[in-house]
Amino acid sequence: MAINITQKEEIHIRELQEDEFDIYAEIHCLGTGLSLEGKSYVAANNKVLYARRGWKYYIGFYNNIPAAVAVMYMEDNVASLTFATTLPDYRNKGFQTYLLQRRINDAYKNACKLVVSQSSYCSSSHGDMERAGMKIG
């Protein structure tokens, strides 16, 4: 999925490859305010999940620069949007909206009948989810 924002800016969302967990972990840490000292632990923990059935990881690029990541877990026709973050320098460009749309679309393609997630009430994530068609349950 590639979205042209202007002639100079492009956002591209794709599934994360198994050899990209160092990049994933760095974005995960920096996007959530964690120290990079824990990057290896984040990478190792998520690489274990990557190999398990039902888990999908995504990465978003801004003009070919890794800038955002997201995760989804699917089981019994239910998809859980478990995690997403964007590097601070790339926020407010639409990454979370595009990552939500991509995961919801992939859930539909995998026969999921329900998509769930969680966020703080009235947060920017909450607003992104509502705009993507999700409702408070």
DSSP file (Angstrom, degrees, kcal/mol; ACC not computed):
  #  RESIDUE AA STRUCTURE BP1 BP2  ACC     N-H-->O    O-->H-N    N-H-->O    O-->H-N    TCO  KAPPA ALPHA  PHI   PSI    X-CA   Y-CA   Z-CA
    1    1 A M              0   0    0      0, 0.0    12,-2.5     0, 0.0     2,-0.4   0.000 360.0 360.0 360.0 119.6    0.0    0.0    0.0
    2    2 A A  E     -A   12   0A   0     10,-0.2     2,-0.5     2,-0.0    10,-0.2  -0.986 360.0-166.2-121.9 132.0    1.5    3.3   -1.1
    3    3 A I  E     -A   11   0A   0      8,-3.3     8,-2.4    -2,-0.4     2,-0.7  -0.971  12.0-146.4-120.1 120.2   -0.2    6.6   -0.4
    4    4 A N  E     +A   10   0A   0     -2,-0.5     6,-0.2     6,-0.2     3,-0.1  -0.775  19.3 175.4 -86.4 119.2    1.0    9.8   -2.1
    5    5 A I  S    S-     0   0    0      4,-1.7     2,-0.3    -2,-0.7    -1,-0.2   0.889  72.4 -18.9 -88.5 -47.9    0.5   12.7    0.2
    6    6 A T  S    S-     0   0    0      3,-1.1    -1,-0.4     0, 0.0     3,-0.1  -0.820  83.1 -85.4-140.5-176.8    2.1   15.2   -2.1
    7    7 A Q  S    S+     0   0    0     -2,-0.3     3,-0.0     1,-0.2    -2,-0.0   0.789 130.2  38.5 -64.2 -25.2    4.4   14.9   -5.1
    8    8 A K  S    S+     0   0    0      1,-0.0     2,-0.4    -4,-0.0    -1,-0.2   0.667 108.5  67.4 -98.8 -19.7    7.4   14.8   -2.7
    9    9 A E        +     0   0    0     -3,-0.1    -4,-1.7    53,-0.0    -3,-1.1  -0.865  54.4 174.2-112.4 134.7    6.0   12.7    0.2
   10   10 A E  E     -A    4   0A   0     -2,-0.4    53,-3.0    -6,-0.2     2,-0.5  -0.996  15.7-159.5-139.9 134.7    5.0    9.1    0.2
   11   11 A I  E     -AB   3  62A   0     -8,-2.4    -8,-3.3    -2,-0.4     2,-0.4  -0.943  13.4-173.4-108.8 131.8    3.9    6.7    2.9
   12   12 A H  E     -AB   2  61A   0     49,-2.1    49,-3.0    -2,-0.5     2,-0.4  -0.994   4.4-166.3-128.5 128.3    4.3    3.0    2.2
   13   13 A I  E     + B   0  60A   0    -12,-2.5     2,-0.3    -2,-0.4    47,-0.2  -0.945  20.6 150.4-114.5 132.9    2.9    0.3    4.5
   14   14 A R  E     - B   0  59A   0     45,-2.1    45,-2.8    -2,-0.4     2,-0.2  -0.957  49.7 -79.0-150.3 168.9    4.0   -3.4    4.2
   15   15 A E  E     - B   0  58A   0     -2,-0.3    43,-0.3    43,-0.2     2,-0.2  -0.474  51.9-110.2 -70.0 143.2    4.4   -6.5    6.3
   16   16 A L        -     0   0    0     41,-2.3    41,-0.3    -2,-0.2     2,-0.2  -0.489  29.7-129.7 -71.5 141.2    7.6   -6.6    8.4
   17   17 A Q    >   -     0   0    0     -2,-0.2     3,-2.1     1,-0.1    -1,-0.1  -0.627  21.0-113.0 -91.1 154.3   10.2   -9.1    7.2
   18   18 A E  G >  S+     0   0    0      1,-0.3     3,-0.6    -2,-0.2    -1,-0.1   0.784 115.6  55.3 -59.2 -29.3   11.8  -11.5    9.7
   19   19 A D  G 3  S+     0   0    0      1,-0.2    -1,-0.3     2,-0.1     3,-0.3   0.311  93.6  73.3 -87.8  10.9   15.2   -9.9    9.4
   20   20 A E  G <>  +     0   0    0     -3,-2.1     4,-2.5     1,-0.2     3,-0.2   0.154  56.3 109.8-108.8  18.0   13.9   -6.4   10.3
   21   21 A F  H <> S+     0   0    0     -3,-0.6     4,-2.6     1,-0.2     5,-0.2   0.744  73.5  59.8 -71.4 -20.7   13.3   -6.8   14.0
   22   22 A D  H  > S+     0   0    0     -3,-0.3     4,-1.8     2,-0.2    -1,-0.2   0.920 110.1  42.9 -67.2 -42.7   16.2   -4.6   14.9
   23   23 A I  H  > S+     0   0    0     -3,-0.2     4,-2.4     2,-0.2     5,-0.2   0.929 114.2  51.5 -65.4 -46.2   14.4   -1.8   13.0
   24   24 A Y  H  X S+     0   0    0     -4,-2.5     4,-2.8     1,-0.2    -2,-0.2   0.940 110.6  48.1 -54.6 -50.0   11.1   -2.8   14.5
   25   25 A A  H  X S+     0   0    0     -4,-2.6     4,-2.6     1,-0.2    -1,-0.2   0.860 109.8  52.2 -64.4 -36.7   12.5   -2.7   18.0
   26   26 A E  H  X S+     0   0    0     -4,-1.8     4,-2.7     2,-0.2     5,-0.3   0.936 113.3  43.3 -65.6 -45.1   14.1    0.7   17.5
   27   27 A I  H  X S+     0   0    0     -4,-2.4     4,-2.7     2,-0.2     5,-0.2   0.913 113.2  53.6 -64.9 -41.6   10.9    2.3   16.3
   28   28 A H  H  X S+     0   0    0     -4,-2.8     4,-1.1    -5,-0.2     6,-0.3   0.938 114.7  40.7 -56.4 -49.6    9.0    0.5   19.1
   29   29 A C  H  X>S+     0   0    0     -4,-2.6     5,-2.2     2,-0.2     4,-0.9   0.962 119.8  41.6 -66.6 -53.3   11.3    1.9   21.8
   30   30 A L  H  <5S+     0   0    0     -4,-2.7     3,-0.3     1,-0.2    -2,-0.2   0.850 113.6  53.7 -66.4 -33.9   11.7    5.4   20.4
   31   31 A G  H  <5S+     0   0    0     -4,-2.7    55,-0.3    -5,-0.3    -1,-0.2   0.763 116.2  38.0 -71.8 -24.6    8.0    5.7   19.5
   32   32 A T  H  <5S-     0   0    0     -4,-1.1    -1,-0.2    -3,-0.5    -2,-0.2   0.415 115.5-107.9-106.8   0.0    6.9    4.8   23.0
   33   33 A G  T  <5 +     0   0    0     -4,-0.9    -3,-0.2    -3,-0.3     2,-0.2   0.612  69.1 144.6  85.1  12.2    9.6    6.7   24.9
   34   34 A L      < -     0   0    0     -5,-2.2    -1,-0.3    -6,-0.3     2,-0.1  -0.500  56.3-100.8 -80.6 154.3   11.5    3.5   26.0
   35   35 A S    >   -     0   0    0     -2,-0.2     3,-1.5     1,-0.1    -1,-0.1  -0.454  21.7-127.3 -70.4 144.9   15.3    3.6   26.3
   36   36 A L  G >  S+     0   0    0      1,-0.3     3,-1.5     2,-0.2     4,-0.3   0.609 101.4  83.0 -68.2 -10.3   17.1    2.0   23.4
   37   37 A E  G 3  S+     0   0    0      1,-0.3     3,-0.3     2,-0.1    -1,-0.3   0.789  91.5  48.8 -61.9 -26.5   18.9   -0.1   26.0
   38   38 A G  G X> S+     0   0    0     -3,-1.5     4,-2.2     1,-0.2     3,-0.6   0.374  80.0 104.6 -92.7   4.1   15.9   -2.4   25.9
   39   39 A K  H <> S+     0   0    0     -3,-1.5     4,-2.7     1,-0.3     5,-0.2   0.876  76.8  52.9 -55.8 -43.1   15.9   -2.7   22.1
   40   40 A S  H 3> S+     0   0    0     -4,-0.3     4,-2.4    -3,-0.3    -1,-0.3   0.863 109.9  49.3 -63.8 -34.4   17.4   -6.2   22.0
   41   41 A Y  H <> S+     0   0    0     -3,-0.6     4,-2.6     2,-0.2     5,-0.2   0.900 111.2  48.5 -70.7 -40.8   14.7   -7.5   24.5
   42   42 A V  H  X S+     0   0    0     -4,-2.2     4,-2.2     2,-0.2     5,-0.2   0.926 113.5  48.1 -62.8 -44.5   11.9   -5.9   22.5
   43   43 A A  H  X S+     0   0    0     -4,-2.7     4,-2.2    -5,-0.2    -2,-0.2   0.937 113.6  46.3 -61.7 -47.6   13.3   -7.4   19.3
   44   44 A A  H  X S+     0   0    0     -4,-2.4     4,-1.6     2,-0.2    -2,-0.2   0.917 112.7  49.5 -64.0 -44.8   13.7  -10.9   20.8
   45   45 A N  H  X S+     0   0    0     -4,-2.6     4,-1.3     1,-0.2    -1,-0.2   0.918 115.7  42.4 -60.7 -45.2   10.2  -10.9   22.4
   46   46 A N  H  X S+     0   0    0     -4,-2.2     4,-2.4    -5,-0.2    -1,-0.2   0.817 107.2  59.9 -75.7 -30.0    8.5   -9.9   19.2
   47   47 A K  H  X S+     0   0    0     -4,-2.2     4,-1.2    -5,-0.2    -1,-0.2   0.868 103.1  54.1 -64.6 -34.5   10.6  -12.2   17.0
   48   48 A V  H  < S+     0   0    0     -4,-1.6     3,-0.4     1,-0.2     4,-0.3   0.929 111.2  44.8 -61.8 -45.3    9.2  -15.1   19.0
   49   49 A L  H >< S+     0   0    0     -4,-1.3     3,-1.7     1,-0.2     6,-0.3   0.867 103.5  64.8 -67.8 -36.1    5.7  -14.0   18.4
   50   50 A Y  H 3< S+     0   0    0     -4,-2.4    -1,-0.2     1,-0.3    -2,-0.2   0.850 100.6  52.0 -54.0 -37.4    6.4  -13.4   14.7
   51   51 A A  T 3< S+     0   0    0     -4,-1.2    -1,-0.3    -3,-0.4     2,-0.2   0.590  95.0  91.1 -78.5 -10.7    7.0  -17.1   14.2
   52   52 A R  S X  S-     0   0    0     -3,-1.7     3,-1.4    -4,-0.3    -3,-0.0  -0.600  88.4 -96.8 -90.5 148.7    3.7  -18.1   15.8
   53   53 A R  T 3  S+     0   0    0     -2,-0.2    -1,-0.1     1,-0.2     3,-0.1  -0.313 104.5  25.2 -60.4 138.2    0.5  -18.5   13.9
   54   54 A G  T 3  S+     0   0    0      1,-0.3    20,-2.0    19,-0.1     2,-0.4   0.176  89.8 116.3  97.5 -16.8   -1.9  -15.5   13.9
   55   55 A W  E <   - C   0  73A   0     -3,-1.4     2,-0.4    -6,-0.3    -1,-0.3  -0.712  37.2-179.7 -92.2 135.2    0.7  -12.8   14.4
   56   56 A K  E     - C   0  72A   0     16,-2.7    16,-2.4    -2,-0.4     2,-0.4  -1.000   8.3-161.5-133.3 134.9    1.3  -10.1   11.7
   57   57 A Y  E     - C   0  71A   0     -2,-0.4   -41,-2.3   -41,-0.3     2,-0.3  -0.900   7.5-165.1-116.0 144.6    3.8   -7.2   12.0
   58   58 A Y  E     -BC  15  70A   0     12,-2.8    12,-1.7    -2,-0.4     2,-0.4  -0.923   6.6-162.2-130.2 152.0    3.8   -4.1    9.8
   59   59 A I  E     -BC  14  69A   0    -45,-2.8   -45,-2.1    -2,-0.3     2,-0.4  -0.997   7.9-152.0-134.3 140.6    6.2   -1.3    9.1
   60   60 A G  E     -BC  13  68A   0      8,-3.2     7,-3.1    -2,-0.4     8,-1.5  -0.922   8.9-158.8-115.1 138.2    5.5    2.1    7.6
   61   61 A F  E     -BC  12  66A   0    -49,-3.0   -49,-2.1    -2,-0.4     2,-0.6  -0.899   9.5-155.8-116.5 143.2    7.9    4.1    5.6
   62   62 A Y  E >  S-BC  11  65A   0      3,-2.7     3,-1.6    -2,-0.4   -51,-0.2  -0.968  89.1 -22.0-115.7 112.4    8.0    7.9    4.9
   63   63 A N  T 3  S-     0   0    0    -53,-3.0    -1,-0.2    -2,-0.6   -52,-0.1   0.913 130.3 -50.7  48.5  46.1    9.9    8.5    1.7
   64   64 A N  T 3  S+     0   0    0    -54,-0.3    -1,-0.3     1,-0.2   -53,-0.1   0.549 113.9 121.9  71.1  11.7   11.6    5.1    2.2
   65   65 A I  E <  S-C   62   0A   0     -3,-1.6    -3,-2.7     2,-0.0    -1,-0.2  -0.915  70.9-116.2-103.4 125.2   12.6    5.9    5.8
   66   66 A P  E     +C   61   0A   0      0, 0.0    -5,-0.2     0, 0.0     3,-0.1  -0.412  52.3 150.9 -59.9 126.4   11.2    3.5    8.5
   67   67 A A  E     +     0   0A   0     -7,-3.1    20,-3.0     1,-0.3     2,-0.3   0.559  50.5  26.2-136.2 -17.4    8.9    5.6   10.6
   68   68 A A  E     -CD  60  86A   0     -8,-1.5    -8,-3.2    18,-0.2    -1,-0.3  -0.993  51.5-166.0-153.4 153.4    6.1    3.5   12.2
   69   69 A V  E     +CD  59  85A   0     16,-2.4    16,-2.3    -2,-0.3     2,-0.3  -0.957   6.4 179.9-139.0 158.9    5.2   -0.1   13.2
   70   70 A A  E     -CD  58  84A   0    -12,-1.7   -12,-2.8    -2,-0.3     2,-0.3  -0.983  11.0-150.5-155.4 159.9    2.1   -2.0   14.1
   71   71 A V  E     -CD  57  83A   0     12,-2.7    12,-1.1    -2,-0.3    11,-0.7  -0.972   7.7-173.2-136.0 147.6    1.1   -5.5   15.2
   72   72 A M  E     -CD  56  81A   0    -16,-2.4   -16,-2.7    -2,-0.3     2,-0.4  -0.997   6.8-160.8-139.7 142.6   -2.1   -7.6   14.8
   73   73 A Y  E     -CD  55  80A   0      7,-2.5     7,-3.4    -2,-0.3     2,-0.4  -0.990  10.0-166.4-122.9 133.3   -3.1  -11.0   16.2
   74   74 A M  E     + D   0  79A   0    -20,-2.0     2,-0.3    -2,-0.4     5,-0.2  -0.968  18.4 149.0-123.7 133.3   -5.8  -13.1   14.7
   75   75 A E  E >   + D   0  78A   0      3,-2.5     3,-1.5    -2,-0.4    -2,-0.0  -0.939  66.6   1.9-159.0 139.6   -7.6  -16.1   16.2
   76   76 A D  T 3  S-     0   0    0     -2,-0.3     3,-0.1     1,-0.3    -1,-0.0   0.874 128.8 -54.6  51.4  45.9  -11.1  -17.6   15.9
   77   77 A N  T 3  S+     0   0    0      1,-0.2    36,-2.9    33,-0.2    37,-1.3   0.694 116.0 113.1  62.9  22.4  -12.2  -15.0   13.4
   78   78 A V  E <   -De  75 114A   0     -3,-1.5    -3,-2.5    34,-0.2     2,-0.5  -0.990  50.3-159.2-123.8 132.7  -11.2  -12.1   15.7
   79   79 A A  E     -De  74 115A   0     35,-2.9    37,-3.0    -2,-0.4     2,-0.5  -0.933   2.2-161.0-110.7 133.0   -8.4   -9.7   15.0
   80   80 A S  E     -De  73 116A   0     -7,-3.4    -7,-2.5    -2,-0.5     2,-1.3  -0.961  13.3-146.7-113.7 120.5   -6.8   -7.7   17.8
   81   81 A L  E     +De  72 117A   0     35,-3.1    37,-0.5    -2,-0.5    -9,-0.2  -0.731  29.3 175.9 -83.7  96.7   -4.8   -4.6   16.9
   82   82 A T  E     +     0   0A   0     -2,-1.3     2,-0.3   -11,-0.7    -1,-0.2   0.732  49.0   0.9 -87.2 -25.1   -2.3   -5.1   19.7
   83   83 A F  E     +D   71   0A   0    -12,-1.1   -12,-2.7    -3,-0.1     2,-0.3  -0.986  52.4 164.4-162.9 147.8    0.3   -2.4   19.2
   84   84 A A  E     +D   70   0A   0     -2,-0.3     2,-0.3   -14,-0.3   -14,-0.2  -0.907   6.7 164.1-164.1 143.5    1.2    0.6   17.0
   85   85 A T  E     -D   69   0A   0    -16,-2.3   -16,-2.4    -2,-0.3     2,-0.4  -0.985  19.2-149.8-156.4 157.1    3.6    3.6   17.3
   86   86 A T  E     -D   68   0A   0     -2,-0.3   -18,-0.2   -55,-0.3     5,-0.1  -0.976  34.4-103.0-127.1 141.4    5.2    6.2   15.1
   87   87 A L    >   -     0   0    0    -20,-3.0     3,-2.3    -2,-0.4     4,-0.3  -0.379  37.3-116.4 -59.2 140.7    8.5    7.9   15.6
   88   88 A P  G >  S+     0   0    0      0, 0.0     3,-1.3     0, 0.0    -1,-0.1   0.845 112.9  57.2 -51.3 -40.2    8.0   11.4   17.0
   89   89 A D  G 3  S+     0   0    0      1,-0.2    -2,-0.1   -22,-0.0   -22,-0.0   0.643 110.3  45.4 -67.5 -12.6    9.5   13.2   13.9
   90   90 A Y  G X  S+     0   0    0     -3,-2.3     3,-0.6   -23,-0.2     5,-0.4   0.227  83.9 121.5-116.6  12.6    6.9   11.4   11.7
   91   91 A R  T <   +     0   0    0     -3,-1.3    -4,-0.0    -4,-0.3   -23,-0.0  -0.338  63.7  34.7 -74.0 160.0    3.7   11.9   13.6
   92   92 A N  T 3  S+     0   0    0      1,-0.1    -1,-0.2    -2,-0.0    -3,-0.0   0.752  87.6 102.2  66.8  27.6    0.7   13.8   12.2
   93   93 A K  S <  S-     0   0    0     -3,-0.6    -2,-0.1   -31,-0.0    -1,-0.1   0.384 101.1 -97.7-114.1  -2.4    1.4   12.4    8.7
   94   94 A G  S  > S+     0   0    0     -4,-0.1     4,-2.4     3,-0.0     5,-0.2   0.506  79.1 133.9 102.9   5.7   -1.3    9.7    8.8
   95   95 A F  H  > S+     0   0    0     -5,-0.4     4,-2.9     1,-0.2     5,-0.2   0.916  73.9  48.9 -56.7 -46.8    0.7    6.6    9.7
   96   96 A Q  H  > S+     0   0    0      1,-0.2     4,-2.3     2,-0.2    -1,-0.2   0.885 111.4  50.3 -64.9 -36.5   -1.7    5.4   12.4
   97   97 A T  H  > S+     0   0    0      2,-0.2     4,-2.6     1,-0.2    -1,-0.2   0.940 113.6  44.9 -63.2 -46.7   -4.7    5.8   10.0
   98   98 A Y  H  X S+     0   0    0     -4,-2.4     4,-2.4     1,-0.2    -2,-0.2   0.880 113.2  50.3 -66.6 -38.0   -2.9    3.9    7.3
   99   99 A L  H  X S+     0   0    0     -4,-2.9     4,-2.2    -5,-0.2    -1,-0.2   0.885 111.5  48.8 -68.0 -37.9   -1.8    1.2    9.7
  100  100 A L  H  X S+     0   0    0     -4,-2.3     4,-2.8    -5,-0.2     5,-0.3   0.950 112.4  48.1 -62.8 -49.1   -5.3    0.8   11.0
  101  101 A Q  H  X S+     0   0    0     -4,-2.6     4,-2.4     1,-0.2    -2,-0.2   0.909 112.5  48.9 -58.8 -43.5   -6.8    0.6    7.5
  102  102 A R  H  X S+     0   0    0     -4,-2.4     4,-2.5     2,-0.2    -1,-0.2   0.929 113.7  44.9 -64.6 -45.5   -4.2   -2.0    6.5
  103  103 A R  H  X S+     0   0    0     -4,-2.2     4,-2.5     2,-0.2    -2,-0.2   0.905 113.5  49.6 -67.6 -40.4   -4.7   -4.2    9.5
  104  104 A I  H  X S+     0   0    0     -4,-2.8     4,-2.2     2,-0.2    -1,-0.2   0.920 112.8  48.4 -62.9 -42.5   -8.5   -4.0    9.3
  105  105 A N  H  X S+     0   0    0     -4,-2.4     4,-2.3    -5,-0.3    -2,-0.2   0.917 112.2  48.2 -63.0 -44.2   -8.3   -4.9    5.6
  106  106 A D  H  X S+     0   0    0     -4,-2.5     4,-1.2     2,-0.2    -2,-0.2   0.875 109.3  53.7 -64.9 -36.9   -6.0   -7.8    6.3
  107  107 A A  H  <>S+     0   0    0     -4,-2.5     5,-2.6     2,-0.2     3,-0.5   0.931 109.1  48.7 -61.7 -45.3   -8.3   -9.0    9.1
  108  108 A Y  H ><5S+     0   0    0     -4,-2.2     3,-1.8     1,-0.2    -2,-0.2   0.917 108.7  52.9 -59.6 -44.8  -11.2   -9.0    6.6
  109  109 A K  H 3<5S+     0   0    0     -4,-2.3    -1,-0.2     1,-0.3    -2,-0.2   0.750 107.0  54.1 -63.3 -23.3   -9.1  -11.0    4.1
  110  110 A N  T 3<5S-     0   0    0     -4,-1.2    -1,-0.3    -3,-0.5    -2,-0.2   0.078 122.6-105.6 -99.7  22.4   -8.4  -13.5    6.8
  111  111 A A  T < 5 +     0   0    0     -3,-1.8     2,-0.3     1,-0.2    -3,-0.2   0.682  63.0 160.0  66.3  22.6  -12.2  -14.0    7.5
  112  112 A C      < -     0   0    0     -5,-2.6    -1,-0.2    -6,-0.2   -34,-0.2  -0.586  24.2-170.7 -74.7 136.9  -12.2  -12.1   10.8
  113  113 A K  S    S+     0   0    0    -36,-2.9     2,-0.4    -2,-0.3   -35,-0.2   0.521  71.4  40.5-103.0 -10.5  -15.7  -11.0   11.8
  114  114 A L  E     -e   78   0A   0    -37,-1.3   -35,-2.9    -7,-0.1     2,-0.4  -0.999  60.6-166.2-142.1 136.0  -14.6   -8.7   14.6
  115  115 A V  E     +e   79   0A   0     -2,-0.4     2,-0.3   -37,-0.2   -35,-0.2  -0.993  17.2 179.6-122.5 127.0  -11.6   -6.4   15.0
  116  116 A V  E     +e   80   0A   0    -37,-3.0   -35,-3.1    -2,-0.4     2,-0.3  -0.855   9.9 154.6-125.7 159.8  -10.8   -5.1   18.5
  117  117 A S  E     -e   81   0A   0     -2,-0.3     2,-0.3   -37,-0.2   -35,-0.1  -0.932  25.7-130.6-162.3-178.6   -8.2   -2.8   20.0
  118  118 A Q        +     0   0    0    -37,-0.5     2,-0.3    -2,-0.3    -2,-0.0  -0.995  25.8 154.6-146.3 152.6   -7.7   -0.5   23.0
  119  119 A S        -     0   0    0     -2,-0.3     2,-0.2     6,-0.0     3,-0.1  -0.960  50.6 -74.4-160.8 168.9   -6.5    3.0   23.7
  120  120 A S    >   -     0   0    0     -2,-0.3     3,-1.9     1,-0.1     6,-0.4  -0.525  63.5 -94.1 -70.5 140.9   -6.9    5.7   26.3
  121  121 A Y  T 3  S+     0   0    0      1,-0.3    -1,-0.1    -2,-0.2     3,-0.1  -0.334 106.5   2.9 -60.1 132.4  -10.3    7.4   26.1
  122  122 A C  T 3  S+     0   0    0      1,-0.2    -1,-0.3    -3,-0.1     2,-0.1   0.630  98.1 138.1  65.0  17.6  -10.3   10.5   24.0
  123  123 A S  S <> S-     0   0    0     -3,-1.9     4,-2.2     1,-0.1    -1,-0.2  -0.323  73.2-102.7 -79.9 171.9   -6.6   10.0   23.0
  124  124 A S  H  > S+     0   0    0      1,-0.2     4,-2.4     2,-0.2     5,-0.1   0.870 126.0  54.1 -63.8 -34.7   -5.4   10.6   19.5
  125  125 A S  H  > S+     0   0    0      2,-0.2     4,-2.5     1,-0.2    -1,-0.2   0.911 106.2  52.1 -63.7 -41.7   -5.3    6.8   19.1
  126  126 A H  H  > S+     0   0    0     -6,-0.4     4,-2.4     1,-0.2    -2,-0.2   0.930 110.9  47.7 -58.6 -46.3   -9.0    6.7   20.1
  127  127 A G  H  X S+     0   0    0     -4,-2.2     4,-2.4     1,-0.2    -2,-0.2   0.902 110.3  51.7 -62.9 -41.6   -9.8    9.3   17.5
  128  128 A D  H  X S+     0   0    0     -4,-2.4     4,-1.4     1,-0.2    -1,-0.2   0.916 110.9  48.7 -59.9 -43.3   -7.9    7.4   14.8
  129  129 A M  H  <>S+     0   0    0     -4,-2.5     5,-2.5     2,-0.2     4,-0.2   0.910 110.7  49.5 -65.5 -42.4   -9.8    4.2   15.6
  130  130 A E  H ><5S+     0   0    0     -4,-2.4     3,-1.6     1,-0.2    -1,-0.2   0.918 110.2  50.8 -62.9 -42.2  -13.2    6.0   15.5
  131  131 A R  H 3<5S+     0   0    0     -4,-2.4    -1,-0.2     1,-0.3    -2,-0.2   0.794 105.2  57.7 -65.4 -26.4  -12.3    7.6   12.2
  132  132 A A  T 3<5S-     0   0    0     -4,-1.4    -1,-0.3    -5,-0.2    -2,-0.2   0.463 129.4 -97.2 -82.2  -0.8  -11.3    4.1   10.9
  133  133 A G  T < 5S+     0   0    0     -3,-1.6    -3,-0.2     1,-0.3     2,-0.2   0.431  80.7 133.9 103.6  -0.2  -14.9    2.9   11.7
  134  134 A M      < -     0   0    0     -5,-2.5    -1,-0.3    -6,-0.2     2,-0.3  -0.513  36.2-159.5 -82.7 153.4  -14.2    1.3   15.2
  135  135 A K        -     0   0    0     -2,-0.2     2,-0.2     0, 0.0    -5,-0.0  -0.922  28.4 -91.5-131.0 155.9  -16.6    2.1   18.1
  136  136 A I              0   0    0     -2,-0.3   -10,-0.0     1,-0.1     0, 0.0  -0.475 360.0 360.0 -65.7 133.2  -16.3    1.8   21.9
  137  137 A G              0   0    0     -2,-0.2    -1,-0.1     0, 0.0   -21,-0.0   0.383 360.0 360.0-109.8 360.0  -17.5   -1.5   23.1
